[in-house]
Amino acid sequence: MIDPIAFQIGPFAVRWYAICIVSGLMLAVLLAMREAPKKKILSDDIIDFILVAFPLSIIGARLYYVIFKFDYYSQHIGEIFAIWNGGLAIYGGLITGAIVLYIFADRKLINTWDFLDIAAPSVLIAQSLGRWGNFFNQEAYGAVVESLDYLPSFIKNQMYIDGSYRQPTFLYESIWNLIGFSLIVIFRRRLNGIRRGHITAFYLIWYGFGRMIIEGMRTDSLMFLGIRVSQLLSVFLIGLGIYIIMYQNRKKAPFYNVKKEN
């Protein structure tokens, strides 16, 4: 088993979980700053947004998780703030981040669709890296399997939990998000027919579909009335993504690549 603590600075322990999240965030910010000028968005606006959105999204992710695990946390109040042990729900962070983005873009007079289209691939790569935090914490795994011989030994050994090998669902989602990120990068460079909002829609559909399938493999899903909450939200994201594509096509939204507009 890999020690979840990467290193210590005096009394402070720095965990791999935090390193994965922060690394994903930093890469996401760099990618967004590189793309932003193409939409006449200042790099400083990306930084300003992250400085507000990141801490609030962490709070939103934790709040979301605690709400659906309230039976436990109502009896363990002191653990509510122990985010270093995991328990950050991605959907809670995404919902909070989306709200902050809308307000921020409105106040900065930035087109919301442009901001979302820039953010979407960055979010995917951040999610891809962030999932490795679950790996180090030995969480977000699937059912018992006989063996994991097809995986590198360091992953195989880390997925040996409670006396059994577990499906590495964190790895499935990490790879799925990485593929989605790569496709967006390719599409927005080579496809001239992409309209404003289409990249956001692709993110919603791609992530929603992958999460819906992978969530069904997990053993630690947040439940509500016997339903996996993340699967329900995934279906909503897919439907929303399809609607956005149809809506933007119907209103003949501007093309993502400016050259197509001339």
PyMOL commands that set and color helices and strands:
alter all, ss='L'
color gray80, all
select helices_A, chain A and resi 16-39+43-68+70-73+77-79+83-85+90-107+112-137+153-158+169-190+198-215+229-250+258-261
alter helices_A, ss='H'
color red, helices_A
select strands_A, chain A and resi 5-9+12-15+144-145+160-161+164-166+223-224+227-228
alter strands_A, ss='S'
color yellow, strands_A
deselect
rebuild
show_as cartoon
